[in-house]
Amino acid sequence: MNVKFLPRAALVLAGLLTAAGCFAQANPKPVMGVSIPSATHGWAGGVVYWANRTKAELEKEFPGIKVIVKTAGSASEQANQVQDLQTVNKIDTLVILPFESAPLTQPVAQVKNKGVFVTVVDRGLTDTSAQNAYVAGDNPGFGKVAGEYVAKALGGKGNVVILRGIPTVIDNQRVDAFNAVMKANPGIQVLDAKHGNWNRDDAFKVMQDYLTRFKQIDAVWASDDDMAVGVQKAIEQARRTDIKLVLGGAGSKEYVKKVMDGDKVVTADVTYSPRMIADAMRMTATSRVKGNPMPATTILPSELITKDNASKYYFPDSPF
């Protein structure tokens, strides 16, 4: 797969460029730090894969550039790494996918205030002045597409439970958009929404709780394919047959294959590719090396995966 170009369907929003924000002076030898969460779940594993792959590609394409990839297992570890990247590695460019939004906002702002060009990916900071550019999937669209599919699949009636991700700006955007669709379908009742932290084991425990408390559940919006694994494990162990739909998200090869094969419960998925870190790194590197302007915001749309189109989203050699 060629990661030199953004997906053709990419939608660029808020494209106003400012000298202070998105114009970068040409620098043939930038030092770019890439700070990302460690592979705590499948999607994050995909991020790590694409970050390291793109590091090698960029250093080959732009011989003067140096790319340093750091992974962190917690928000506090990532905050310390960001500081070290600036003080020890002397980076002048930072591409960061925050572990969590709030704890990383001040550390990133401090780095930016020291002259580092900052591109934030996916999990937005709580203060956008701490960044020069933002690249992400369409999180409101992710929730809206999922909500519309659930509502249609249930015929506008039924009980739904939600598993949320890690507390972040993007999780709020997803859930708010999903709930907006549910409110437009008064025949659907959202029984509860708890954080499964984009983790199989955590999702398993949350779903066990739901299954204990609620005797009739028609659909589960797991909002992530890894969480969907934990959800389905809990359902199978409880031998529940009332659940008609489990909808995850992000387009993992495991769940895209389920959709392709006509699984009775997993009938769709929603895209949110970890390749966005590659897009962000390439856009930022090109802007820094060549002095090209970079959009303030780049949004990659979320699309519904069904049996009809699943084959074009299935990449069996991918780690995710």
Protein Blocks (a to p, Z undefined) as FASTA:
>chain_A
ZZkbccfklccehkbccfklmpccddfbbccdddddddfbfklmmmmmmmmmmmmmmmmm
mmmbccdddddfbfklmmmmmmmmmmmnopabdcdddfbfklmmmmmmmmmmnopacdde
hjacfblklpfbdcdddfklmmmmmmmmmmmmnnopacdddddddddfklmmmmmmmmmm
mmmmmkbccfbdcdehlpaklmmmmmmmmmmmpmbdfbdcehpaklmmmmmmmmmmnopa
kbmbdcdehjiaklmmmmmnopaklmcdcdddfklmmmmmmmmmmmmmnopacdfbdcdd
dddddfklmmmmccfkbmZZ
